[in-house]
Amino acid sequence: MRNMMVIVALLSLSGTAVAQAPEQQTQVTKSSQVEKIALGTGVEARELVGEATQFDVSAGRIYCWTKINSENVPTTIKHVWYAGEEKAAEVALNITYPSMRTWSSKAIEVGKWKVDVVSETGEVLASADFTVKAQAGPSSP
């Protein structure tokens, strides 16, 4: 009789484990989240310098700085740079910590620009727009 109770107990436990398995499989994994995206003229000590949304073409190069939080590490995000409507560059950035600062840079020309932060699945996590203006010419007398 005692052996029968042990078998019934084991069967009921295994049934419980099977019933819980689908719940574990349906849990949705959280994607990466951009805490901050900003544009500037450089990066020093992992912090953005010269933050702005309008730049003079004499800056030569603009940096897109991103602070990202992700529960799925390692992962990869991309900075996709657009000059007007045309894709100008795509930079893959490895995310190896749950909270991380990363950046990319691009040589610039006059015009309207945009940088998208894109997840591994192609989801646009954040965007930043900026304008590059021509250098002011010498003033005439």
N, C-alpha and C positions, 0 to 999 in steps of 0.2 A: 504494500500500500504506500509505503514511504517513497519507493522508487517511482511510483506512478505520479505522486505529487511533484517530485523533482522534474519529471518530464513535462508535466503540464506547466510548471513555472517557467521552464526553459522555452517552451513553445510560445508562451505569452510574451516573454521578453523579446524573442526574435521577431514576433509580429509587431511589437512596438518599434523596434529598430527599422523595420521595413517601412512602417507608416511614417517615420520621421525623415527618411531619406529623401522623398520628393521635396519636402520643405527646404532642406539644405540645398538642393539643386536649383530651386527657384529664387534663391537670394540674389538680388541684383548687386553687382559690384559697382561701387561708386567710381565715377570717372574723375579725371584730373580737373582741378578748378584753379583759374587764374585769380590770385589775390590782388595783383596789381600789374598793369602794363603801362610803360612810360617810354618816352623818346627823349634823347639827349645827345650831347656832343662827345661824350666819353663815359668810361666806367673806371672808377678808381676804388680800390679796396672793396670790390664787388657791389659798389653803389653807383647809381647813375649820377653824372654831373652834367650841367647845362640843360636841365630839363625844360622842354618847351614843346609847342605844337607848330611853331613857325620858325624857320631857319633861313639864314642867308646862305646862298650857294657856296660862299667862301668857306663854310664849315667843312666842306669836302666829303665828310662821312658822318652818318647818323647811326646811333645805336638804339636798338629796341631792347629794353630791359624788362624782364618778366619775373615775377615771384609767383611760383606755382605750388599748389598742394596736391598730392596724389597719394592714395592708399595703395596703388598698384605700382610698385617700383621693383625692378627698373622698368621704365617706359621711355617713349620718345615723343617729343612734340616737334612741331615745325613752326618756324617763323616764315611766312610767305609774304614777300615784299611785292607791292604793286606800284608801278609808276602810271598814274591814270588808271586805265582799265587793263593794262597789260602786265602780266606777271614778269617781274624783273629778277627775282631770286627766290629760292626755296632752301632754307637752312634747317637741317635736322639737328636737334639738341637732345642729348641724353639726360634723362631725369633719373638720378640714382638715389635720392633721398626723399622722404615724405614731404618735406618743405624745402624748396630750393630756389635760389636766384640764378637766372641764366640770361644770356643775351647774345645777340648777333648784330652785325653792322653791315652797312651798305654804302658804297660811294654814291653820291646823289647828283642829280641834275635839277634844274628849275622845273617846277610843276607841283601837282597834287599827288600825294603818296598815301599809301595805306599799308599796314602790316597786320596780318591775321595770325593768331596763335591757333594752330590746328592740332587736334589729338591724333593718336595712331589710327583711330576709326574714321578720321576725316571730318569730325565735328569741329566747327569753329568755336573755340572757347572764349576768345576775346579779340577785339580789333582796336587799332589806334590809327587815326588819320593825322597827317601833317602836311604842311605846305613849305616848299622851298622857293624862296624869292631870289630874283637876280640881284647881283651886287649893284648898289647905287653908284651911278657914274659920277665923275667929277662935276661939280657945279660950275655953270658958266658965269662969267662976270657980268 
